[in-house]
């Protein structure tokens, strides 16, 4: 699974109402009902038709989405490679909450979707109005960013090892071929 | 096949739509002015309401506490300054008898004729011109009376608008954003966010600058012994919102009042120096802090804006023209920049 876009925090699928949807999202799991209600008030509920673009690769990212209903495809644009598919309870784009970076893939609704969006302007406003709740939101966000980084690092390490193994294999093969060629010449 | 509108078409469309909106707004100029004042006040005081919220208050309670605080501050201001302001207003009313006004105009005429003799002007006839003006506009003055009566209604409407925008502004904004189609959703959020970041300090800074200029003007005029210093100070603070012209108008009124009450221009130089000093403090100390680079308006744009505002929205329009143009400019700038970022243009 792609460690940046895939949901590495996935839990058992449940029927969600909005509050339980938030409660089951790792970023909000330590919040009580009142805090969840405060977060829900600053979130946007959006409906997408099948095939509709949620955000495009290369556009400035402003926040994250949680899937309440439907399936979202995350696609790497130039090649059209499908990175992952996200379903009910999954979330994506959360790094954009911390830093306005360009979206590194396109998110498209595979089926009709209901998403909940949380965006940087509302987060910054929340930090001013309710710093305690803001910190309660930022801390898990930083933890998730860290976990994704660790996963990405592990993936990179295993890829590096695989490349190294392949390289050694190719070198050995070449050496064997050279040896065979030398002996046939000799 | 998709038809693309050429650039000239877009510009023409923009002019037609812009002109239509301007004329539409001018038709309901009074309502627009009240809403703009209420919205600007709400925007200026929004961080204070948020600060109160951070102490655990709900938004409604925070807004109520803020309003109570503002009412207290206004009450304190009126308590300490109302006797002075009332005395000043009364003395203007009492002091304005026809003979004194005639004497003042004759004095002014004499001084101007002496000073302007080198221009070859020997008779100005200001008095007869003034009489003619008063005769011509006597009916207009009577027509203003109902407006004065509705002034109180307006003064009540502004805090009303301000209260609800402060309390429900976030909900109104969210409701508006919810209407935006998906393709433009993040784009709209971004434009509004960037506009808010750039304008927040600017508008609050302008408000603070006006307050500082008003207080400093009052102190300076009091020290110089100019009558009606509170009224002139308040007027100077308000006109400070009008770039270039505002400070000149404020100083001119102070000089004229000084001349009208003392009969000499002895204090004129000191008053001008005091206003220049206050402008220096404003320009060197306050403006650099509040004026973001992107909010800076070209002098020509300011001039055109002021002319249009005066034409359609009167004196209040003149005061609000520059902040309103700054809002519009930053909004348009951010829209254009983000149209490219979001591949919409």
Interface residues (C-beta under 8 A of the other chain):
Chain A: X44 X45 X46 X48 X52 X53 X54 X55 X56 X58 X59 X60 X62 X63 X119 X120 X121 X125 X128 X129 X130 X131
Chain B: X47 X50 X51 X53 X54 X170 X174 X177 X178 X182 X183 X185 X186 X189 X190 X192 X193 X196 X338 X341 X342 X343
